[in-house]
Amino acid sequence: MAEITPADLTTDEKIALLHGRGLWRSQAIPRANIPSIVMTDGAYGLRYSTTQIDAGADAADTLSQFLNVATNGMFGTTLPATCFPNANLSACSWDTDLAYQMGTALASECKAAGVHLLLGPGINLRRTPLAGRAFEYYSEDPILAADLAAAMINGLQDHGIGASLKHFACNNSEIDRTNVSSDVSERALREIYLYAFERAIARCNPWTVMSAYNPLNGTQCAENPWLLTQILRKEWGYGGLVISDWHAIKDRPASLLAGTDLDMPESPRRRGALRAAIANGSVPMASLDQSTARMLHFLNRIQTANAAPPNDPEAHHQLAQNIATDSLVLLQNDGTLPLPKANFRLLIIGEGASNPTIQGSGSASTRPTRVDIPLDEIRARLSHVSHLPFSATTAEISAEIASQSPDAILIFASHHSSAEGEGADRQTLHLAPGQDALIISLAKTHRVIVALTSPDAVEMPWANNVAAILACFYPGQGGGTALARVLFGEASPCGKLTTSFPKKRADIPGHLSYPPEALHHAYSECIFVGYRGYDAREIAPLFAFGYGLSYTTFRYDSLTLSANQITRTGSITAQIVITNTGDRPGKEIVQLYIRPLNPALRRPLRELKAFGKIALNPGETGTLTLSLTPRDFSHFDPTEGRFVLRGDGFVIEAAASSRDIRLSAQLDGYHEPSPPIPLLTTTAANKLLADPRAEAALLAVLCTKLPMTTAQAQSLIDNSRSSFLGLYDTLSWYIADSLSETALQQAFDAASKP
């Protein structure tokens, strides 16, 4: 496409360009040789709907197509594509290299299908495990979510396919998601929820950012100028395209003015509203041109992008297996795992063994090219295997146990599923009906291994009574092979949790303000989301953030810092030396936390700031080098409206999880100067008179305006110094109104000037 500017297009062409055609295409402008591009969902596997894309699009029919969930699934007939592990599992690899490889593979499949923009990944934080789309998101921590998303996006965009970082911002619940306002303090936004986007954008520059369905602090995200213009563009310097979530825009003129460039999907009503606003001048032509320029820049990126590798479904299936293998989390093991491949009898219970749930539901769902069946993969490795469904009666299970004399029982457990997924949150953290009771009963007399499929955390009242627990989350089409590899020791488990598992629902930070009420969802825990909240309330989780076991052991030998003090401009490098002290090869995920000492504002006990992964053979020692920047040590001060670095000191912790600190080293702190307080007559006297400017100005005005000596004026000031009342009110007790408040404020204004 030749270089085109907004000046080359008519007003109607600009308006058309900023609105979709059908459900999954942009508008073409034939006169200007601007092609239509194809976009679709599926950040963990391409979801190409031939029903909706190849069949064309009638504008009058797009909404009914979008809402149709009755025929052939939510999106009609789709092309087969690799179903990679969903983010709830793949993130447990803590592996940016694997995320990049997934992005590269997705780029190949997009290219083969003629897709130009993949609508993902999503990095909304997993504030509560009940969230319906938790399986699509990486973590409860912004650092981990951002770095994994950036790596995946780089894999896509380095190979010619655009990504859409979503859902901006605070789309953390599916309950009435287009109307319920996420009400979040600015500090929590800056340090937690927006920071994931800020960090990811700085690391990958996504070609598009998708605004969310929900209002944020009362304003629809797609129509929020503070979010889309002030923060995203002015403060972060983002120059790419902002695209709406599907039918998220309620006021198209307001959305364009706020910074949402492309309205998807096609809506003649919204397009007409923008045309009318342009005609009556309520939307300036300059705003239309600005969004048009961004759309043209995006289209030019697509036309000039690098080529993707050829599509290789077999290689991608192997990649899906490898990602799942590196991500499975061993939560408990009394030594039963790994299983032997001979002279061992295994009873398997649960439909998940023969008909596995490999992914969540909704816009991220994929039609897999193939599926590894766990039961088949286990039987390929072990000859004495029997299988029963959950529907088997107690008598049938007892008879099977009596006849087979199993050495262990493997239960494929799953969460209590209802209508959760896109559009609905979970109602409970329990397992499916009857499963808890079955596990508890069998664990009394047998070695029980639980392979758990779930979108996020579940309650486990039996956790201390079973031999082993493997968290599989949604493992994608290669999950069956991955599980078998880990069960039989072909791979040592190395995944670690990216969210905290509560012992009970009431332990979840923010529990008291969930679910939302009266169209408002108060994020009452503020910055204390996830492990930050468990630490602050001194509540022990069932399994901690960052936790995961291995078949080998690791010794953390030393932690060395490149400096002994953090400054506003200097960075710190941490070197962690680790040894594999076990008898198996393994990979260890090392987490680097910062614990502030006497911070200026209340802060979490510790926060993840860097992480790394190292593979070591038995007896091998290796070194990880991780970097920390001044921003990592800073907090957002709402009064000053900026990040500040203030603390007496900071402890750097090398950890195996947020509750398993192996090594620590202390840095001297830094106290960034605070700006002077405003000199106001209404400010409390005890606070205002602590400022030398205020005391000097007051002394001068008392001596000038009143018949007072310097000693008398100083005595009055000293008598007022301990008052918590406003300064002028305090003075009035002594001098009544003999000094006007206006005169005093004028003196303070003069003293405030540089």
SULLIN-V751626 format. One record per run of one state. SS is the DSSP state (H for helix, E for strand, L for the rest). FROM is the first residue (numbers start at 1). TO is the last residue. If there is no record, write none. Layout:
SS&FROM&TO / SS&FROM&TO
This chain:
L&1&5 / H&6&8 / L&9&10 / H&11&17 / L&18&18 / E&19&21 / L&22&24 / E&25&26 / L&27&28 / E&29&29 / H&30&32 / L&33&33 / E&34&34 / L&35&37 / E&38&40 / L&41&48 / E&49&49 / H&50&54 / L&55&58 / H&59&67 / L&68&77 / E&78&78 / L&79&79 / E&80&81 / L&82&86 / H&87&93 / L&94&95 / H&96&113 / L&114&116 / E&117&118 / L&119&121 / E&122&122 / L&123&133 / H&134&136 / L&137&141 / H&142&157 / L&158&161 / E&162&168 / L&169&180 / E&181&183 / L&184&185 / H&186&204 / L&205&207 / E&208&211 / L&212&214 / E&215&216 / L&217&218 / E&219&220 / H&221&223 / L&224&224 / H&225&235 / L&236&240 / E&241&244 / L&245&251 / H&252&258 / L&259&261 / E&262&263 / L&264&267 / H&268&280 / L&281&284 / H&285&303 / L&304&312 / H&313&327 / L&328&328 / E&329&333 / L&334&344 / E&345&349 / L&350&350 / H&351&353 / L&354&366 / E&367&368 / L&369&373 / H&374&379 / L&380&383 / E&384&388 / L&389&393 / H&394&404 / L&405&407 / E&408&415 / L&416&420 / E&421&421 / L&422&423 / E&424&424 / L&425&430 / E&431&431 / L&432&434 / H&435&443 / L&444&447 / E&448&453 / L&454&462 / H&463&465 / L&466&467 / E&468&471 / L&472&478 / H&479&487 / L&488&500 / E&501&501 / L&502&504 / H&505&507 / L&508&510 / H&511&513 / L&514&516 / E&517&517 / L&518&519 / E&520&522 / L&523&530 / H&531&537 / L&538&542 / E&543&543 / L&544&548 / E&549&549 / L&550&553 / E&554&561 / L&562&564 / E&565&565 / L&566&571 / E&572&580 / L&581&585 / E&586&599 / L&600&606 / E&607&616 / L&617&620 / E&621&628 / L&629&629 / H&630&633 / L&634&634 / E&635&637 / L&638&641 / E&642&644 / L&645&645 / E&646&657 / L&658&659 / E&660&671 / L&672&683 / E&684&684 / H&685&688 / L&689&691 / H&692&705 / L&706&709 / H&710&720 / L&721&725 / E&726&726 / H&727&735 / L&736&740 / H&741&752 / L&753&754
